[in-house]
Amino acid sequence: MKFNATDGEPSLNISLDPEISDAGPTAQPSGQRRRDRHGRGLRGPLLPAALPGSRTRSEKFEDLVVDSAERLRTLWPEALGGVDYLVEEVPDQLEARIASGKPAPFGKFTRAVPATPDAPAEPALIAIYRHPVEVLCDTDGQLRELVHEAVVEQVAGLLNLDPEMVDPLFRRFRGH
């Protein structure tokens, strides 16, 4: 857009295109917030990290798995010393399992693989699936019990023992 002044004054250029303007755009660097009133910036997190309310559901679930694993390691220090624990969201091929009428598994285990000249050793691994376990629980107490039962069942499968032998308190509070 061009505006011509009268009375012999030089013409004035007004542009709506930011690259042509004389002053140039006053763009903010990416990563900054657009709205920062009075230069105060962010005031801080809603909850400090030390408070339990700041933990996500997946972090709380991981804590429950770690607590169960530590309890079982105190009962079976030699057998479970080299076992790794993992939390996964859902099992592989979950849709196919549900479509075939099979229930969703709570976890899986893989036995340790000794080192070979071609491949390094792999430790035993126990994986617990978060979503199938959480779906069945209404309260935090139920979730804690079901996570512990899932870990105990996977450890029992890994050690070829009955779950009651792995943990004497297995299903004691459920009445099964």
Disulfide bonds with the S-S distance in Angstrom:
none
